[in-house]
Every structure is written in C-alpha cells, then in structure tokens.
Amino acid sequence: MKNRNFVSSFLIVFFYFFNSNLWAEPEIFTNKLGMRFILIPAGSFIMGSPESEEGRQWNETQHKVVISKSFYLGETEVTQGQWEKLVGFNPSSFADLGKNYPVDTVSWNQCIEFIRVLNEWEKTDKYRLPTEAEWEYACRAESITAFAEGPSTTFACNKPEPAILEMAWYCYNSGAQNPPGDFKPHPVKTKSPNKWGLYDMHGNVQEWVQDACEWRDPFSRNIGAITDTYQDNIVDPLCKTGSHRIFRGGAWHQSSKYQRSAYRGYYKPVAKRNSLGFRIVRMP
C-alpha cells in the first residue's frame, strides 16, 4: 500500500511539473536597465492592409505570416533615460523634456550599436531590433482593422480619430489641436496600451525595425519600402537586401494615416529625425 501511494504521489508531482505554467516563460521580463518586455506569443496573422482601407499604400499587399517563436518586445519605446544610462549621452532633439520621453534623432546604425552595447553589458546575445513582421504582429495584437482598436475615419489633424485618440500621440493631440500648443512627443506609457500591453505602437515616435529594403521599383514608377518578404505563408520573414532600412509606426506630428498598423516607411540607415526612435526585442 505504501509503495502504491508513493507511486501515485510521484505521478501527480510529475504531471504538475510538466503540465503547469511552472516552466513557461514569464509574461513580463525586466532587464538591468529597468526596461520591461512583454512576452509576445508565437502565431500567425494577416500582414498588410485590404484594398478597402483608407490611406492604404501600394506596398501593403495582404499575406499570411507565421511567427514561429515567441519573443519579448519592449513595453515602450526606448527612453532617453535608458539610452543615456547605457551609453552616457543623450542624442535627442528633445533632450530637455525628461528621461521618460522616447529617445529620438537616432539612426538605425546607432540603434544597432546601442543593442550591441546592451548585449555586451548583460553578457548575452538575446537583444535585437524587431523584424518588420514581428512589429506589425505585435502592433495588431490580433486586430484586423487599420488600428489595434478600430478602423480609420479621418486623416485630419483638426478632428479626432476615435480608434487611436486614447492610445496614440499624433498630430491632433500632441500640439496641433486639442488644445494647440507645443508640438512635441510625450512621455512613454501615458496613453492606453494595446490588447497585449504594448504602449505607443501607434504614434509618439516612428520606430526602426531590422529589415532592409529598396525604395524604388525598377519595373514601375512606384516608390516605397520594397522587400522580398510579402509572400503568402512566409515563416519569420526578414529582408536583408537593400540600401535603406524600414521604420514602422507614425509620429507625434503626423496624421492618423501614418499611424495605421500596416503603414511602412523607410530611411537610409544613417538618417536621423526628431520623430524617429525604436524599441527592442529580447529573445527568451
């Protein structure tokens, strides 16, 4: 009888250890800089925009994408305080606003160097920029509309866009209107997050991603981010060819047209703008 009870107890413990969340990755990871990262589950989604979406660009062709591995994504854009703490200087055009504002005026090359230093400091190789597909997947957070919280209704800066008014700093509420005043970015985490707990995926500053791109289609007059990754059923896409780099998300000075989940932009990797920053991935 004792042996039978021992075996039963062992099986219960074994089942608990291998079928509970004990071995699951934590939903939030905080690093040595105080950066918080949200665990984004693996999955699939429809990337791009339907032809009926207002403001759609020609290079937003809808296609199915598989994200095969879960990953951590920064809860917010990298802040001025986090940047300065790691590398000792603040490159931002809005450096006098405060440490909780997103870092701006950083090139893609500088972002890669920041990540290299962070990996070295933490003795790891798990940090990197998100891919374009990972960024849109996380921005949508299972939504299929123009924004994570609904469709687009207006691209004007003098009247509100209901779907993003509570979750994005953009031209209407960052100084152009409501009320008019200083036109500038705002502290991170002061608007509502999306369903997955990510802040400022729409608005505040544009965000560099990992993908390279071309900017002109040699067979047409189309200009825009051009990659080889907009293919159906593609798994973990990453474009490595092209002289430019892609950024995602709109900025504090732009209309809601540029805040759409599917919007794609590009700059040279040395480009700097006072509306351009980044957020980073940490792999489990």
KOLNU-860556 format. One line per field, with one value per residue (C-alpha): x, y, z; residue in three letters. Coordinates in pm, whole numbers, plus 50000, padded with zeros to 5 digits. Layout:
BEGIN
c1 = (X:...)
c2 = (Y:...)
c3 = (Z:...)
rest = (ALA:...)
//
This chain:
BEGIN
c1 = (50000:50280:50453:50128:50072:50431:50392:50062:50218:50516:50291:50087:50401:50545:50224:50216:50573:50539:50186:50174:50298:50596:50822:50656:50835:50722:50483:50699:51078:51269:51635:51923:51832:51481:51334:51015:50946:50612:50607:50450:50323:50410:50130:50017:49838:49743:50003:49933:49606:49294:49239:48939:49145:49163:49518:49650:49981:50053:50318:50087:49972:49795:49959:49973:50279:50385:50577:50724:50880:50757:50962:50976:50907:50977:50669:50760:50993:51349:51352:51605:51688:51757:51975:52175:52222:52375:52590:52642:52493:52153:52125:51761:51641:51400:51662:51534:51190:51279:51407:51067:51034:51125:51477:51474:51715:51891:51998:51946:52323:52318:52033:52233:52529:52307:52186:52543:52646:52339:52413:52774:52673:52434:52667:52405:52314:51937:51866:51792:51555:51217:51161:50901:50664:50713:50643:50315:50209:50263:50103:49788:49759:49507:49321:49241:49139:49352:49440:49454:49128:48929:48901:49011:48752:48953:49308:49258:49468:49187:48941:48988:49039:48829:49024:49356:49264:49318:49624:49836:50014:49966:49905:49558:49653:50027:50017:49839:49491:49314:49440:49705:50040:50386:50412:50627:50643:50518:50636:50601:50325:50089:49831:49643:49826:49702:49549:49894:50009:50232:50236:50280:50276:50067:50223:50478:50791:50844:51036:51326:51296:51553:51458:51646:51459:51485:51292:51221:51064:51275:50981:50734:50718:50624:50827:50814:50959:51022:51115:51107:50908:50548:50469:50186:50263:50613:50772:50969:51039:51338:51457:51836:51880:51855:52029:51757:51602:51234:51063:50715:50451:50361:50494:50369:50348:50170:49806:49638:49708:50065:49963:49797:49927:50021:50199:50559:50826:51196:51512:51880:52041:52231:51915:51814:51481:51335:51036:51235:51324:51299:51204:51382:51325:51470:51455:51353)
c2 = (50000:50242:50175:50234:50566:50669:50593:50784:51086:51075:51067:51363:51569:51466:51565:51901:51991:51910:52034:52359:52706:52645:52603:52875:53199:53485:53725:54026:54044:54337:54386:54562:54896:54870:54803:54598:54345:54180:53817:53801:53451:53268:53260:53367:53672:53854:54122:54426:54606:54532:54737:54898:55052:55431:55559:55226:55225:55008:54806:54679:54363:54131:53793:53530:53536:53277:53392:53060:53163:53370:53681:53964:54314:54637:54755:55107:55276:55309:55618:55899:55788:55428:55539:55782:55534:55279:55492:55814:56078:56183:56242:56355:56680:56698:56618:56886:56726:56443:56090:55927:56067:55838:55880:56046:56161:55822:55649:55280:55236:55396:55169:54865:54994:55055:54696:54567:54751:54624:54264:54308:54467:54183:53916:53785:53790:53799:54164:54290:54508:54352:54237:54425:54128:54094:54464:54456:54131:54290:54619:54448:54224:54006:54302:54319:54684:54984:55040:54800:54943:55003:55140:55476:55752:56067:56169:56529:56687:56918:56649:56329:55976:55773:55446:55598:55903:55720:55519:55741:56075:56211:56546:56602:56567:56638:57011:57092:57080:56990:57245:57397:57445:57291:57043:56760:56395:56290:56065:55694:55497:55793:55656:55327:55008:54767:54429:54277:54551:54747:55126:55380:55129:55394:55740:55925:55835:55621:55300:55145:54772:54519:54481:54631:54743:54901:55221:55222:54953:54935:54793:55066:55419:55301:55437:55294:55021:54724:54384:54019:53919:53998:53638:53414:53163:53300:53200:53451:53688:53923:54118:54155:54326:54694:55022:55154:55040:55018:55204:55138:55335:55701:56000:56277:56526:56302:56233:55903:55787:55716:55552:55255:54909:54829:55156:55114:55382:55387:55592:55544:55373:55693:55907:56092:56262:56426:56196:55872:55624:55249:54966:54635:54261:54025:53657:53415)
c3 = (50000:50089:49757:49569:49746:49675:49304:49291:49462:49227:48919:49047:49107:48769:48591:48772:48683:48315:48254:48452:48382:48608:48305:48096:48022:48249:48078:48169:48177:48331:48245:48420:48264:48401:48057:48072:47798:47718:47604:47258:47173:46854:46600:46255:46118:45801:45739:45523:45453:45247:44933:45101:45383:45369:45330:45204:45013:44710:44902:45178:44998:45239:45303:45575:45801:46058:46365:46475:46808:47097:47177:47424:47291:47474:47658:47545:47303:47435:47653:47679:48032:47928:47637:47849:48133:47897:47667:47866:47636:47506:47129:47136:46984:47278:47542:47778:47814:48052:48087:48030:47681:47391:47262:46920:46649:46642:46323:46252:46287:46632:46740:46635:46837:47142:47118:47080:47398:47584:47484:47594:47925:48007:47864:47624:47256:47300:47218:46866:46669:46586:46232:46032:46061:46437:46478:46287:46455:46797:46695:46571:46879:46693:46539:46167:46143:46047:46414:46705:46841:46528:46173:46037:46000:45930:45845:45956:46230:46340:46449:46649:46521:46770:46737:46843:47049:47377:47269:47045:47047:46695:46528:46676:47043:47056:46993:46667:46826:47149:47253:47025:47192:47198:46913:47052:47161:47503:47786:47716:47881:47914:47670:47682:47573:47311:47395:47453:47690:47450:47462:47179:46895:46723:46745:46960:46757:46449:46519:46333:46259:46147:45780:45488:45177:44837:44778:44404:44187:43867:43671:43762:43895:44243:44531:44882:45103:44872:45016:44913:45221:45125:45030:45147:45425:45478:45810:46020:45730:45734:45432:45426:45089:45013:45086:45317:45644:45733:46015:46146:46330:46296:46486:46711:46423:46168:46090:46162:45805:45914:46243:46071:46168:45807:45726:45605:45579:45500:45552:45491:45793:45877:45883:46200:46268:46577:46525:46494:46769:46832:47066:47101:47119:47374:47287:47566)
rest = (MET:LYS:ASN:ARG:ASN:PHE:VAL:SER:SER:PHE:LEU:ILE:VAL:PHE:PHE:TYR:PHE:PHE:ASN:SER:ASN:LEU:TRP:ALA:GLU:PRO:GLU:ILE:PHE:THR:ASN:LYS:LEU:GLY:MET:ARG:PHE:ILE:LEU:ILE:PRO:ALA:GLY:SER:PHE:ILE:MET:GLY:SER:PRO:GLU:SER:GLU:GLU:GLY:ARG:GLN:TRP:ASN:GLU:THR:GLN:HIS:LYS:VAL:VAL:ILE:SER:LYS:SER:PHE:TYR:LEU:GLY:GLU:THR:GLU:VAL:THR:GLN:GLY:GLN:TRP:GLU:LYS:LEU:VAL:GLY:PHE:ASN:PRO:SER:SER:PHE:ALA:ASP:LEU:GLY:LYS:ASN:TYR:PRO:VAL:ASP:THR:VAL:SER:TRP:ASN:GLN:CYS:ILE:GLU:PHE:ILE:ARG:VAL:LEU:ASN:GLU:TRP:GLU:LYS:THR:ASP:LYS:TYR:ARG:LEU:PRO:THR:GLU:ALA:GLU:TRP:GLU:TYR:ALA:CYS:ARG:ALA:GLU:SER:ILE:THR:ALA:PHE:ALA:GLU:GLY:PRO:SER:THR:THR:PHE:ALA:CYS:ASN:LYS:PRO:GLU:PRO:ALA:ILE:LEU:GLU:MET:ALA:TRP:TYR:CYS:TYR:ASN:SER:GLY:ALA:GLN:ASN:PRO:PRO:GLY:ASP:PHE:LYS:PRO:HIS:PRO:VAL:LYS:THR:LYS:SER:PRO:ASN:LYS:TRP:GLY:LEU:TYR:ASP:MET:HIS:GLY:ASN:VAL:GLN:GLU:TRP:VAL:GLN:ASP:ALA:CYS:GLU:TRP:ARG:ASP:PRO:PHE:SER:ARG:ASN:ILE:GLY:ALA:ILE:THR:ASP:THR:TYR:GLN:ASP:ASN:ILE:VAL:ASP:PRO:LEU:CYS:LYS:THR:GLY:SER:HIS:ARG:ILE:PHE:ARG:GLY:GLY:ALA:TRP:HIS:GLN:SER:SER:LYS:TYR:GLN:ARG:SER:ALA:TYR:ARG:GLY:TYR:TYR:LYS:PRO:VAL:ALA:LYS:ARG:ASN:SER:LEU:GLY:PHE:ARG:ILE:VAL:ARG:MET:PRO)
//
